[in-house]
Every structure is written in C-alpha cells, then in structure tokens.
C-alpha cells in the first residue's frame, strides 16, 4: 500500500434516493486518528458508510480509502479494512470457533490466536451458537473478528448502539488499544456523542444528508461555546451571532461558533465550554433559530 | 472460496442429513420390496411379481430423484440466508469479490450434487445386483439425465435467487418453465399413450420407459449442453447482478 495522508478521503459525495439526498458531503480522516461520524438517525451516516464500502453506488463525488479509489481498487483496499455494523452479520447457527475457521479462509492475515484472545477477554463462549448470544456479546464477537485480521482501517456503523455503558466503555477501550499503532485509523459512526467525546480525535457532523461541520474535535469544542444571558438581554443579541438559542422564561443559552469573537462582542455575558451533544442539539435546530427545551 | 464452502456446509448440515435420511428410507423400502420379490411374500404371487418386474426401472430412479430434488433449494436457501443475515453485506464490505461469491455457490452445488451422484450410483449398483443384473449404459444414462436436470434446476434456482434477491420469488419464477415443461411433456405422453395403447395395450409407465429409452441419445447431450448454458450464462449474469446490486 502506498503512502497516504488520509485513511479516508470523501469529496463531494452525493447519493440520491427517492425522498432523501445525501448531498455534497466532504471530509477526511487523517491516518492514525479516530473520526467520530455524528448525526441523528436518518441523517445519512449509514448511507455514507455504505458508499465508502462500495455497497451503494454514489451519484457524484469521490471516495478514497487508504489512498486508493475504492471503486477502482476495491479488493486491494478491502484487504486492509474492517467493517462493523450495528447488527451482527454472522449466521445464527455458526459458533465463534466455526466462524474463526470460516474467516481464516476469507482473510489472508487472519490471526486465530488473537481472535481467541479477544474471545477470552470478552468472555465469549467458543462453542455457543451466535443466535444464542446476547446483543452485547454479538457486538463483541463482531469487533473481535474485525480486530483479528490486521486491518489498517476500521469503519464502524453504530457499533455501540443498544449496548449498556459497561460494555460500551469496554469496547471503546479496545478501540483505543487498536489505535496504539499509528498506521491504524477508525471511522466511528454514532449518535451517542459521549462515546465520541471520549475517543474521537476528529468529528464530522451531518444532518438531513448535509454536512454541518467537520474538523478536529478539540478545536471545534474550543471554538464553539455556550453563551448565556438573561431574558431581557437576549433581545440585544444579533441572531447572526449564534447557531441557535434555547430560550426559557429566565434567559437564553446560545451556541456560538466563534467563542473569541462572541466574547469580544458580548463581554458581559457568561461563556461555558460545550460538548458534542450540545453542539449537535443546537446545530440540528439552527433553522428554527430559537427553541424551547 | 474454502471459507464459503465450509460455512455453507455448516449451514446445510441439517438439510443434507434430512435429504440423506429420506433417501435412505425410500431406498430401503425399494430394497426390501426387491428382496421380497426374490425371496419373500412378493415372490409367491407371480402376477404381482411380474407387474413389479415390468416396472422395476422405477425402483432404480425414484430414490435418487427424491434425493436430487431435495437438494434443489439447498444452496438457494443459503443465498437467501446470506442476504437476510447480513453475511453478504459483511462479505462484500470486507472482500468486495462478487465473482468469488457466485463461484463458491456454484462450486458447492456441484460438489453436493457430485456426492449425490456417487450415492445414487451406489444405490443403482445395489438395486441391479439384487436383480442379478449389472449397471448398463442405458441405466447410467437415465440416472445421469435425472441428475443433470436436477443439478441444472438447483443452479438455476441459486442464480435466480441472486438475481431477484429473494428465494421465494426465485422459486415462483422457477415454477413457470417447470409448469410449461409439464404441459408439453404430458401432451406428448398422452399422444404416445393413445398410439401405443391402441397397438399393444401399453400402460403409461411402459410409454414413459419407452420414451426415455428412445430419447436417451439426444437427451443426454441436450441436458449437458443445457446445464453448461445455465452454468456459464447464470454465472456471468449473477456476477453482473451482484455488481449492480445496492446492498442497503
């Protein structure tokens, strides 16, 4: 595989369905980083991921994975990546031990010993059928399989959805371990922003098929801020200066995209650090501009 | 491909065991009838014995036919499962090799039917030995025609399942040519039966046997060519379907 800067490079991705369009989405995942792919259900995350995996044909744009166009170098690229879906793709009647044998023929670099290590670590039974495992166990099995064939890039679609916080944290820790190798990269789609707060280096936020923002997570959360004011003061604030505002009878909270500029302009107001969840909340309602909790 | 073969053999283990059990059950009945015709109660009634002897060619082919027919939707079933379980999405996400998937399914079908053919020849050998006869070219030819037709049906159903993305739809589509063939075949048979019955009082089974024997010279090459066309045409079409198919 040739040298590349970005593990994933999506440019002007457009995919049209009847009633939904994923339009002009562009973002990059630098090599050695974790990109959190955020958006509500139905925002286009899964469509984007399936376009990246060449499961869906996109109408416009380009996608390169590990420095190669996924459509023209599909086999070469896919030999180096792992995909994890929100639902386990393995047949119910297979056992993890049988699955290991099957996957050892599918992946050239399948590491059976590593797979069994993960099974042990996740307390997964080797000989119980997949159909008899709990949701959390199924997801752990899928992740164990994804981590056991030396993939450089993991593309995951809502892997932590529906899991309890303990299992979710366990899985996130595994991802962080995987990232110890600086050749590895992860795209992690989720609407659970706390997960991404914990592990993501970069975030891309899409809504209704449109890209809202993309960039370094720490920079974005530092640039943005929650600006608070009393109800009487809210009338003096220009709507152009904030993304949207949560208004109550006592006052208002606004998300501002440039904390430094807002602090200069509204020096008497209170500014608080924001997080991905709040950013998502305020950005989703940006067209309404003012909303009540 | 080995991985796919292994996976499908695990998925189909129960179905294959069931097919073998049904085959053994029916086969055993015919074996017992054949033994009884020589040494048991059926040997005592010459009229029944003669009637059975005149139709004994059915003994050779019914059990294998049942075995072959039971296998027709095995691989199509695994394709349906691959679609509903998400395996196909996983496989194409991780390898992207559509043609290998189709080759794997064809290979499994051919291997499964190859095994069935060996079993069927073993059974034919046993039945002919019980009659004090041997496997003739004609009998081997008849068995091969039945095998090829069922293999073609299995391949066609698998490839149709890939094409229409649904096992049940594929089964319905498969029924159309089968029903047409049935009407054509029964029309021909009725005409022949009328003709032969008027001449020598032949029964429908006599007509069927006569017709099969007469048609063997062209039916075997036709079945081979038909299977080859289904195999190659179906392979390329299925790969093309899979390449164009969007996996949601």
Interface residues (C-beta under 8 A of the other chain):
Chain A: X50 X53 X54 X55 X56 X57 X74 X75 X77 X78 X79 X81 X82 X83 X85 X87 X88 X89 X90 X91 X92 X93 X94 X98 X101 X102 X103 X104 X105 X106 X107 X155
Chain B: X1 X2 X3 X4 X6 X7 X10 X11 X81 X85 X86 X87 X89 X90 X91 X92 X93 X94 X95 X96 X97 X246 X247 X248
